[in-house]
Amino acid sequence: MRTLFLENLPSPGGEAVLERREAEHLFRVLRAAPGERFRLLDGRGGRAAAVVLPGKILRVESRDDVPEPEKKLHLFFALPRRSRLDALLPACAELGVWELHPCVCARSVAESTPNDRWNLQLVEGCKQSGNPFLPRVAKPEPLLPCVRSAAASGMELYYGSVAAAEAPETSAPREVGWVVGPEGGFTPDEEAALREAGAKPLNLGEWVLRLETAAVCGLAVLRKFVFTLVLACVVTVVCGGCGRDVSHHPLVRKGDYCRDLGDAPAALNFYRRALEKHPNSPVLFLRLAALYDEALNEPLAAAWYYSEYLRTAPASPERETVEICRRAALERARRMDANTIRQNAAMEKLRARVRQLEAENRRLDRMLNEALRRNEESRKKLEERKVVKPPTRAAAPRKTRTISR
């Protein structure tokens, strides 16, 4: 289903009035025909499904609102040249960046301010990926005041470094920032100021990356690594303190191997079999909770296993982190239930409308059959009343009289 952008989404049943650019793309480029369906995004979490009607009308069939992500990703970046910025902005929208922070560094090579072109590139990224949240764009600021303000608000910051990166600390960040320097890199003073602000170095390899490459790679790594860092660190601590023999059980090791390969169902199978042999193992409870929470997207099951871990694990500083994860999973489950209720209500309305249309279709079929029957009777009556004229006789040849002299 193709995606269109509309800032003000109407309610189900309403007509979606697209901006000129989106309308031309829909009807002139895509040549949308009646009956085709499209997805609409408003950039604030609203999504809708719409159908094209005759007369180039786009009517909304259903709508739902996606809750804001619990953990938000920010990008602090030195402004690149325009061609590289055009490649960076859509990628940020596709990776789910919550807010962009243009920064002025000592070695910055370009100056620019957010404009309509920025917004257009971000909208294209949201349409490509289906991201319902259009990234926000802050005003350009000097690097160090911007980073210090973000660190003071509790944001966990990382910056690219070719030096050996430190091991990340166990924490539960709600917001994570990725700081990317200009093409010439950070100056020594800027890098020292970043460390003083609490930013942690993150090494993406031994080679120096371009600005837009470093931005995209760092965002992808942080999105996958830092947001799951809390559970990974807690599992490691638990494995060391709550029964290392369980973590080295063959079934557990097979489950870890499948989880690392991305085969969540197989990992779930091995963990459950191991749990049958060790029914009160905090290690297994936490592994299952992390698997349900991050890989299988079943927050209710994850919350239950988090609770089982808290019930069986000894007192430790990690319990507070696990409790935060349990509450977050319950909240996500509640939101998913609310969305399911709204979707079910919308589906019930659609089913009622389908039943109404089916009844109307049957009524029209009866009317059509009755009209055809009457037409056939009229035709037969006309044939019966038709008068057949007798064939006309041919005129007799005129006799000529012969006069003799």
C-alpha positions as CSV (number, residue, x, y, z in Angstrom):
1,M,0.0,0.0,0.0
2,R,1.5,3.3,-1.0
3,T,1.7,6.1,1.5
4,L,0.6,9.8,1.3
5,F,1.2,12.6,3.7
6,L,-1.6,14.8,5.1
7,E,-1.2,17.0,8.1
8,N,-4.9,17.0,9.1
9,L,-6.4,13.5,8.9
10,P,-10.2,13.5,8.9
11,S,-12.3,11.0,10.8
12,P,-13.4,7.7,9.2
13,G,-15.9,8.5,6.5
14,G,-14.5,12.0,5.8
15,E,-12.9,13.2,2.6
16,A,-9.1,13.6,2.6
17,V,-8.1,16.9,0.9
18,L,-4.5,16.5,-0.2
19,E,-2.1,19.3,-0.8
20,R,-1.4,20.1,-4.4
21,R,1.9,18.2,-4.6
22,E,0.5,15.1,-3.1
23,A,-2.7,15.3,-5.2
24,E,-0.7,15.6,-8.4
25,H,1.5,12.7,-7.4
26,L,-1.6,10.5,-6.6
27,F,-3.7,11.2,-9.7
28,R,-1.1,12.3,-12.3
29,V,1.9,10.2,-11.5
30,L,0.4,7.1,-9.8
31,R,-2.8,7.4,-11.9
32,A,-4.9,6.2,-9.0
33,A,-8.2,4.6,-10.1
34,P,-11.4,4.2,-8.1
35,G,-11.2,1.4,-5.7
36,E,-7.4,1.7,-5.0
37,R,-6.4,2.1,-1.4
38,F,-3.7,4.2,0.2
39,R,-2.2,4.9,3.6
40,L,-2.2,8.4,5.0
41,L,0.3,9.7,7.7
42,D,0.1,13.1,9.5
43,G,3.6,13.0,11.1
44,R,2.2,13.1,14.6
45,G,1.4,9.4,15.0
46,G,-1.9,9.4,13.1
47,R,-2.4,6.8,10.4
48,A,-5.4,6.2,8.2
49,A,-6.5,3.9,5.3
50,A,-8.3,5.7,2.5
51,V,-9.9,4.5,-0.8
52,V,-10.2,6.4,-4.1
53,L,-13.7,7.2,-5.2
54,P,-14.9,8.4,-8.7
55,G,-14.3,12.1,-9.2
56,K,-10.8,12.0,-7.7
57,I,-12.1,11.8,-4.2
58,L,-10.1,10.2,-1.4
59,R,-12.3,8.9,1.5
60,V,-10.9,7.8,4.8
61,E,-12.1,4.3,5.8
62,S,-10.3,3.8,9.2
63,R,-7.9,5.6,11.4
64,D,-5.7,4.9,14.4
65,D,-3.1,6.8,16.5
66,V,0.3,5.3,17.2
67,P,1.6,6.1,20.8
68,E,4.9,7.9,21.0
69,P,7.9,5.7,21.4
70,E,9.0,5.1,24.9
71,K,12.7,5.6,24.0
72,K,13.6,8.5,21.6
73,L,16.6,8.8,19.4
74,H,18.2,12.2,18.7
75,L,20.9,13.2,16.2
76,F,23.3,16.0,16.8
77,F,25.2,16.7,13.6
78,A,27.4,19.3,11.9
79,L,25.8,20.7,8.8
80,P,27.1,19.0,5.6
81,R,26.9,20.2,2.1
82,R,23.5,20.2,0.4
83,S,23.9,17.0,-1.6
84,R,24.9,15.0,1.5
85,L,22.1,16.6,3.5
86,D,19.6,15.4,0.9
87,A,20.8,11.8,1.5
88,L,20.9,12.2,5.3
89,L,17.5,13.6,6.1
90,P,15.3,10.8,4.5
91,A,17.5,8.2,6.2
92,C,16.9,9.8,9.6
93,A,13.2,9.6,9.1
94,E,13.5,5.9,8.0
95,L,15.5,5.1,11.2
96,G,12.9,6.7,13.5
97,V,14.9,9.7,14.7
98,W,12.8,11.8,17.1
99,E,14.6,15.1,16.7
100,L,17.4,16.6,14.6
101,H,19.8,19.1,16.2
102,P,22.0,20.9,13.6
103,C,25.2,22.1,15.3
104,V,27.9,24.6,14.4
105,C,31.4,23.1,15.0
106,A,34.8,24.6,14.7
107,R,35.4,22.7,11.4
108,S,32.0,23.1,9.9
109,V,32.0,23.5,6.1
110,A,28.4,24.5,5.5
111,E,25.8,26.8,6.9
112,S,22.1,26.4,6.5
113,T,18.8,26.8,8.4
114,P,15.9,24.4,8.4
115,N,13.6,25.1,5.4
116,D,10.8,23.6,3.4
117,R,13.3,21.4,1.5
118,W,14.3,19.8,4.8
119,N,10.7,19.1,5.6
120,L,10.1,17.7,2.1
121,Q,13.1,15.3,2.5
122,L,11.9,14.1,6.0
123,V,8.3,13.6,4.7
124,E,9.7,11.4,1.8
125,G,11.6,9.3,4.4
126,C,8.4,8.8,6.5
127,K,6.4,7.9,3.4
128,Q,9.1,5.4,2.3
129,S,9.4,3.7,5.7
130,G,5.9,4.1,7.1
131,N,7.2,6.0,10.1
132,P,4.2,7.8,11.6
133,F,6.3,10.4,13.4
134,L,7.9,13.2,11.4
135,P,11.3,14.0,13.0
136,R,11.4,17.4,14.7
137,V,14.1,19.9,13.7
138,A,15.7,22.2,16.2
139,K,17.4,25.5,15.4
140,P,21.1,25.4,14.6
141,E,23.2,26.0,17.7
142,P,26.9,25.8,18.7
143,L,27.9,22.3,19.4
144,L,29.0,22.5,23.1
145,P,26.0,24.5,24.5
146,C,23.6,22.2,22.7
147,V,25.3,19.0,23.9
148,R,25.5,20.3,27.5
149,S,21.9,21.2,27.5
150,A,20.9,17.7,26.3
151,A,23.1,16.0,28.9
152,A,21.6,18.2,31.7
153,S,18.2,17.0,30.7
154,G,19.2,13.3,31.3
155,M,19.9,12.3,27.7
156,E,22.5,9.7,27.2
157,L,25.0,10.8,24.6
158,Y,27.4,9.0,22.3
159,Y,29.9,10.3,19.8
160,G,31.9,8.8,17.1
161,S,35.5,8.1,17.9
162,V,38.3,6.1,16.1
163,A,39.8,5.4,19.5
164,A,38.9,2.3,21.6
165,A,35.4,2.8,22.9
166,E,34.6,2.4,26.5
167,A,32.2,-0.3,27.7
168,P,28.7,1.2,28.0
169,E,27.3,1.5,31.5
170,T,24.1,-0.2,32.6
171,S,21.3,2.4,32.5
172,A,17.8,2.8,31.3
173,P,17.9,5.9,29.0
174,R,14.6,7.3,27.8
175,E,16.4,9.4,25.3
176,V,19.7,8.7,23.5
177,G,21.7,11.2,21.4
178,W,24.2,10.5,18.7
179,V,26.7,13.3,18.0
180,V,28.4,13.4,14.6
181,G,31.1,15.9,13.8
182,P,31.9,17.7,10.6
183,E,33.9,16.4,7.7
184,G,37.2,17.4,9.3
185,G,36.2,15.7,12.6
186,F,36.0,17.2,16.1
187,T,38.8,19.3,17.4
188,P,40.6,18.1,20.5
189,D,38.9,20.7,22.6
190,E,35.5,19.7,21.3
191,E,36.1,16.0,22.0
192,A,37.3,16.8,25.5
193,A,34.2,19.0,26.1
194,L,32.0,16.1,24.9
195,R,33.6,13.7,27.5
196,E,33.2,16.3,30.2
197,A,29.4,16.5,29.3
198,G,29.1,12.8,29.8
199,A,29.2,11.7,26.2
200,K,30.6,8.2,25.6
201,P,32.8,7.3,22.6
202,L,31.5,4.7,20.2
203,N,33.9,3.1,17.7
204,L,32.2,2.2,14.4
205,G,35.4,0.7,12.9
206,E,39.0,1.5,12.2
207,W,38.3,3.6,9.2
208,V,37.2,7.3,9.1
209,L,33.6,7.6,7.8
210,R,31.9,10.4,6.0
211,L,29.5,12.5,7.9
212,E,26.3,11.0,6.5
213,T,27.7,7.5,6.7
214,A,28.7,7.9,10.3
215,A,25.3,9.4,11.1
216,V,23.4,6.5,9.6
217,C,25.6,3.8,11.0
218,G,25.6,5.3,14.5
219,L,21.9,5.7,14.5
220,A,21.4,2.1,13.4
221,V,23.8,0.8,16.0
222,L,22.3,2.8,18.8
223,R,18.8,1.9,17.8
224,K,19.6,-1.8,18.0
225,F,22.3,-1.8,20.7
226,V,21.7,0.9,23.3
227,F,17.9,0.4,23.5
228,T,18.5,-3.3,24.3
229,L,21.6,-2.6,26.4
230,V,19.8,-2.6,29.7
231,L,18.5,-6.1,29.3
232,A,21.8,-7.4,28.0
233,C,23.7,-6.0,30.9
234,V,21.2,-7.3,33.5
235,V,21.3,-10.7,31.9
236,T,25.1,-10.7,32.1
237,V,25.1,-9.7,35.8
238,V,22.4,-12.3,36.6
239,C,24.4,-15.0,34.9
240,G,27.3,-14.2,37.1
241,G,25.4,-14.1,40.3
242,C,22.4,-16.3,40.2
243,G,23.7,-19.6,38.9
244,R,26.3,-19.7,36.2
245,D,25.7,-23.4,35.7
246,V,22.3,-22.6,34.3
247,S,23.7,-20.0,31.8
248,H,26.1,-22.7,30.5
249,H,23.4,-25.4,30.1
250,P,23.4,-26.8,26.6
251,L,19.8,-25.8,26.0
252,V,20.5,-22.2,27.2
253,R,23.6,-21.9,25.0
254,K,21.6,-23.1,22.0
255,G,18.9,-20.6,22.8
256,D,21.5,-17.8,23.0
257,Y,22.9,-18.9,19.6
258,C,19.5,-18.8,17.9
259,R,18.7,-15.5,19.5
260,D,22.0,-14.0,18.2
261,L,21.1,-15.3,14.7
262,G,17.7,-13.6,14.9
263,D,15.7,-16.9,15.1
264,A,13.5,-15.9,18.0
265,P,11.0,-18.9,17.8
266,A,13.9,-21.4,18.0
267,A,15.4,-19.5,20.9
268,L,12.1,-19.5,22.7
269,N,11.8,-23.3,22.2
270,F,15.2,-23.9,23.8
271,Y,14.6,-21.5,26.7
272,R,11.3,-23.1,27.5
273,R,12.9,-26.6,27.5
274,A,15.6,-25.4,29.8
275,L,13.0,-23.8,32.1
276,E,11.3,-27.2,32.4
277,K,14.5,-28.5,33.9
278,H,15.2,-25.4,36.1
279,P,11.7,-24.0,36.9
280,N,12.9,-21.3,39.3
281,S,15.9,-19.9,37.4
282,P,16.0,-16.1,37.3
283,V,18.4,-16.3,34.4
284,L,15.9,-18.1,32.2
285,F,13.0,-15.8,33.4
286,L,15.0,-12.8,32.3
287,R,16.1,-14.3,29.0
288,L,12.5,-15.1,28.2
289,A,11.4,-11.6,29.2
290,A,14.0,-10.0,27.0
291,L,13.1,-12.3,24.1
292,Y,9.3,-11.5,24.4
293,D,10.0,-7.8,24.8
294,E,12.5,-7.2,22.1
295,A,12.2,-9.9,19.5
296,L,8.6,-11.3,19.7
297,N,6.8,-8.0,20.5
298,E,4.6,-9.6,23.2
299,P,4.8,-7.1,26.1
300,L,2.2,-8.9,28.2
301,A,4.2,-12.1,28.3
302,A,7.4,-10.1,28.8
303,A,5.9,-8.4,31.9
304,W,4.9,-11.8,33.4
305,Y,8.5,-13.1,33.0
306,Y,9.9,-9.9,34.5
307,S,7.6,-10.4,37.5
308,E,8.8,-14.0,37.8
309,Y,12.4,-12.8,37.8
310,L,11.6,-10.3,40.5
311,R,10.0,-13.1,42.5
312,T,12.9,-15.5,42.3
313,A,16.0,-13.3,42.0
314,P,18.0,-12.2,45.1
315,A,18.3,-8.6,46.1
316,S,20.5,-6.6,43.7
317,P,20.8,-3.2,42.1
318,E,19.5,-4.7,38.9
319,R,16.1,-5.3,40.3
320,E,15.2,-1.6,39.9
321,T,16.1,-1.7,36.2
322,V,14.0,-4.9,35.7
323,E,11.1,-3.2,37.5
324,I,11.3,-0.3,35.0
325,C,11.3,-2.7,32.1
326,R,8.3,-4.5,33.6
327,R,6.3,-1.3,33.9
328,A,7.2,-0.3,30.4
329,A,6.1,-3.6,29.0
330,L,2.7,-3.4,30.9
331,E,2.2,0.1,29.6
332,R,3.0,-1.0,26.0
333,A,0.6,-3.9,26.4
334,R,-2.1,-1.5,27.6
335,R,-1.6,0.7,24.6
336,M,-1.7,-2.2,22.3
337,D,-5.0,-3.4,23.9
338,A,-6.4,0.1,23.4
339,N,-5.4,0.1,19.7
340,T,-6.8,-3.3,19.3
341,I,-10.1,-2.2,20.8
342,R,-10.2,0.8,18.4
343,Q,-9.4,-1.4,15.4
344,N,-12.0,-3.9,16.4
345,A,-14.6,-1.1,16.6
346,A,-13.6,0.2,13.2
347,M,-13.8,-3.4,11.8
348,E,-17.2,-3.8,13.3
349,K,-18.4,-0.6,11.6
350,L,-17.0,-1.9,8.3
351,R,-18.7,-5.3,8.7
352,A,-22.0,-3.5,9.4
353,R,-21.5,-1.4,6.3
354,V,-20.8,-4.5,4.3
355,R,-23.9,-6.2,5.6
356,Q,-25.9,-3.1,4.6
357,L,-24.4,-3.0,1.1
358,E,-25.1,-6.8,0.7
359,A,-28.8,-6.2,1.7
360,E,-29.0,-3.3,-0.8
361,N,-27.4,-5.5,-3.5
362,R,-30.0,-8.2,-2.9
363,R,-32.8,-5.7,-3.1
364,L,-31.5,-4.3,-6.4
365,D,-31.1,-7.9,-7.8
366,R,-34.8,-8.6,-7.0
367,M,-35.8,-5.3,-8.7
368,L,-33.7,-6.1,-11.7
369,N,-35.2,-9.7,-12.0
370,E,-38.7,-8.3,-11.6
371,A,-38.1,-5.7,-14.4
372,L,-36.7,-8.4,-16.7
373,R,-39.7,-10.6,-16.0
374,R,-42.1,-7.8,-16.9
375,N,-40.2,-7.0,-20.0
376,E,-40.4,-10.6,-21.1
377,E,-44.2,-10.7,-20.5
378,S,-44.7,-7.5,-22.5
379,R,-42.7,-8.9,-25.4
380,K,-44.8,-12.0,-25.5
381,K,-48.0,-10.0,-25.4
382,L,-46.8,-7.9,-28.3
383,E,-46.0,-11.0,-30.3
384,E,-49.5,-12.4,-29.7
385,R,-51.2,-9.2,-30.8
386,K,-49.2,-8.8,-33.9
387,V,-51.5,-8.9,-37.0
388,V,-50.2,-11.0,-39.9
389,K,-51.3,-9.4,-43.2
390,P,-52.4,-11.9,-46.0
391,P,-50.1,-12.0,-49.0
392,T,-51.2,-9.6,-51.8
393,R,-52.3,-11.1,-55.1
394,A,-50.3,-10.3,-58.2
395,A,-52.1,-8.1,-60.7
396,A,-53.6,-10.1,-63.7
397,P,-52.1,-9.3,-67.0
398,R,-54.1,-6.8,-69.0
399,K,-55.9,-8.4,-72.0
400,T,-55.4,-6.6,-75.4
401,R,-58.1,-6.7,-78.0
402,T,-57.1,-7.4,-81.6
403,I,-59.1,-5.5,-84.2
404,S,-59.2,-7.1,-87.6
405,R,-59.7,-4.9,-90.7
